[in-house]
Amino acid sequence: MRLRFTKMQGAGNDFVVIDATTTPLSLSVAQLQRLGDRRFGVGADQILVVERASSADADFRYRIFNGASGEEVEHCGNGARCFVRFVHEKGLSDRNPLRVETVNNRLVLQAQADGRVTVDMNAPIFELDRVPFDASDLTPRRVGAGFPLWPLDLGDARVEVAVLSMGNPHAVLLVDDVDQAPVAQWGPRIEQHPRFPRKVNAGFLQIIDRGHVKLRVYERDAGETLACGTGACAAVVAGIRQGLLDPAVEVDTRGGRLRIEWAGGDAHVFMTGPAQTVFEGEIEL
Ligand SMILES: N[C@@H](CCC[C@H](N)C(=O)O)C(=O)O
């Protein structure tokens, strides 16, 4: 099969984006992994497939697959911004905002006049069984107004993580200096910790001040990426719940800056950041 694709990036988190709005497309895990492979394929952290919506209250359906594993996942913040740019650039729709359905969510996305895109990421989820996280026999340390930090045994280290879902699972760890943080060592151990039955994205968060943080994320099934949009939302929400951050925060990732806003409680989280097309191509799969 010959497949047309668009290579995109949002803050250095990179994607192969495929238009499946006219012809339905079913790719095998091996084909998805080939698209994600930086040596034998195109190379991407995630593969995004744009489809027709299944109901009238959404404009499109957007599916996300981790490039390394070919597994379908629930959410991708940086990918959502690229999805908007793709739909507008390809002339698939000129609606703004766009409403999109994902495997477990509905999102509203708005292209801004300055070229950035804002995504309504919905409300964060703290119920542990919905993350999911197995906290049996664990006692958390409570911080802020009672927000739990959970102890995790990593073998030669014991860390404390905030646990939440942005539609996909996140564990967030506070560090003094993110550039020195042992992301490559602890990232995979947190990602595959048995207390996270569906694995987890592991965020390493350094607070600069109440409106500015630095963040690195070891993504589930992707390794460390240059940025993770849902990870940025989860980290800021965790920082706010710990009483360390204000409601609007600039997040510096290794690939660029994201702005995250959350008013607390049941409020939705809003993420604003860049999205860019890198090139177009065709591949024989
Ligand atoms: N890069 C993404 C998240 C992609 C999915 C993640 N690796 C997972 O498995 O949940 C983002 O920008 O949010």
The ligand as an ORCA input file, in Angstrom:
! r2SCAN-3c Opt
* xyz 0 1
  N       2.807     13.357     23.254
  C       1.532     13.334     23.808
  C       1.068     12.144     24.548
  C       1.050     10.900     23.666
  C       0.482      9.677     24.328
  C       1.285      9.181     25.479
  N       2.593      8.702     25.092
  C       0.507      8.058     26.179
  O       0.814      6.874     25.946
  O      -0.420      8.368     26.934
  C       1.023     14.675     24.294
  O       1.444     15.690     23.737
  O       0.138     14.719     25.147
*
